[in-house]
Amino acid sequence: MREEGPLALRMRPRSLEEFTGQEELLGQGRPLRRLIDADRIPSAIFYGPPGTGKTTLALVIATMTRASFIKLNAIAAGVKDIREVIAGARERWSLENRRTVLFIDEIHRFNKAQQDTLLAAVEQGTLIFVGATTENPFFYLNGPLLSRTRLFVFEPLSSGDILELLERALADTERGLGKPAPAAEPEVLRSLAERAGGDARIALNTLELAALTAESSGGRVVITTAAVEEALQSQGYTYDRKGDAHYDSASALIKSIRGSDPDAALYWIARMLKGGEDPLFIARRLVISAAEDIGNADPRALTLAVSAMQAVQFIGLPEGRIPLAQAAVYLAAAPKSNASYKAIEAALAAVEEGAVHPVPGHLRGTGYRGAARLGHGKGYLYPHDHPGHFVEQRYLPPEMGDKKFYRPGEEGFERQMGERLGRLHTGGERSASQRPTGGPGAAERRKNNKKGNNKPT
């Protein structure tokens, strides 16, 4: 008898032998596989994207375990349901010496009080709890519950895994697409497998929809690329603007720029825009990347990124995608340096470690009342009065010695900056008697300093 329900439901694996993917978890000899085979499954959290086999694996465990298996969905279940399961688990253990496995799908939808209801039962071993979630458990699950469970991470299925599932669905006359099965060229199936995003549910249901809408040829339904394209469009595109996809995509964009790959940068921007991401969020990430990863290797990068952000704010979407693309391509192709980023991090670390010293007297401001009488600014050498607008003098507190935070990179314009700084400081410190102190306007500035006419700097 033909099973009912969508293809993804009908083709759900009934045993570990039918399970496809997640080799890191379920391959022969892997810890989770050994625990399942020995019927010693611990309390656990199955975390991963949709369509990767979390619920399927729980149902496979249900067929293999000698324990009583109870399934709840966090969307519909509440505290009362959990307490009833716990009471039944105690009775079952007391009277039948039989364990209870409680599987809760969408566990991230439980609030703190609902999650807390599980704690004592899990801690005491009254029941074995298995929860499945597509959301980051470190954000959505209570620490005490996480500490009582093992976390198993499910990865998106590979295109090869999905291709295997598609071929199985075509060949299976009992649960698959019927008899005779629709025909589909290998390249059509490969294209679908690659575009399913690692989601077996999307792949199988798209295949079924394509088969239903495909035209017959010679008395047999033929699934074409056009039918798959149309079916994929009806599936829509999923992107969680508040979940892991939001942060992971932004991370991928920044790393693509840092790795000088403009094509990847454009791809991740397209993914985010297609998913409804705020374009200003993307623009802000580009500004950060311009300063962090390119810096003074190409000072124009920051200017362009800020201009792109302002353009997006001014014109919005859909045209705003164009300045975003322009900036991303420029940043990816630009020379790279994180010297400025490393420098400020090193300076902050020095301050946090206690390098908080008084401002040296010659660097203190002179434009406020009493500053001159306190000796502020005394001995300061005005660089513009000296050849090359430079004079050697100390700007760091003397307690810090010759501490260096900024180390220029070797790429782009920053190389020139480093060479100039090297030329300026060649020869080291010069004594005060050797330093030029005159120059046009020097006397007038000293006079103004005494009067307090200069603004503090």
DAVENKA-V433137 format. One record per backbone hydrogen bond with DSSP energy under -1.0 kcal/mol. CO is the residue of the C=O (numbers start at 0). NH is the residue of the N-H. Records with the same first field share a line. If there is no record, write none. Layout:
CO=NH / NH
This chain:
5=9
6=10
8=11
21=24 / 25
22=26
24=32
26=29
29=33
30=34
31=35
32=36
33=37
34=39
35=38
42=149
43=130
44=151
45=132
46=153
50=199
52=56
53=57
54=58
55=59
56=60
57=61
58=62
60=64
67=100
69=102
71=104
72=75 / 76
77=81
78=82
79=83
80=84
81=85
82=86
83=87
84=88
85=89
86=90
87=91
88=92
89=93
90=94
91=95 / 97
98=67
99=127
100=69
101=129
102=71
103=131
104=73
105=108
106=109
110=114
111=115
112=116
114=117
117=121
118=122
119=123
120=125 / 126
127=101
128=43
129=103
130=45
131=106
132=47
135=138 / 139
136=140
141=145
142=146
145=148
149=44
151=46
157=161
158=162
159=163
160=164
161=165
162=166
163=167
164=168
165=169
166=170
167=171
168=176
182=222
184=188
185=189
186=190
187=191
188=192
189=193
190=194
195=198
197=156
198=202
199=203
200=204
201=205
202=206
203=207
204=208
205=209
206=210
207=211
208=212
209=213
214=221
219=216
220=182
223=227
224=228
225=229
226=230
227=231
228=232
229=233
242=246
243=247
244=248
245=249
246=250
247=251
248=252
249=253
250=254
251=255
252=256
253=257
254=258
255=260
256=259
260=264
261=265
262=266
263=267
264=268
265=269
266=270
267=271
268=272
269=273
270=274
271=276
272=275
277=281
278=282
279=283
280=284
281=285
282=286
283=287
284=288
285=289
286=290
287=291
288=292
289=294
292=336
293=296
294=297
296=412
297=300
299=303
300=304
301=305
302=306
303=307
304=308
305=309
306=310
307=311
308=312
309=313
310=314
311=315
315=319
317=320
318=321
319=323
320=324
321=325
322=326
323=327
324=328
325=329
326=330
327=331
328=332
329=333
337=341
338=342
339=343
340=344
341=345
342=346
343=347
344=348
345=349
346=350
347=351
348=352
349=354
350=353
353=355
359=362
360=363 / 376
367=370
369=373
370=375
371=374
374=377
376=379
381=384
382=385
385=388
396=399
397=400
399=402
411=414
412=416
413=417
414=418
415=419
416=420
417=421
418=422
419=423
420=424
424=427
430=433
438=441
440=444
441=445
442=446
443=447
444=448
445=449
446=450
447=452
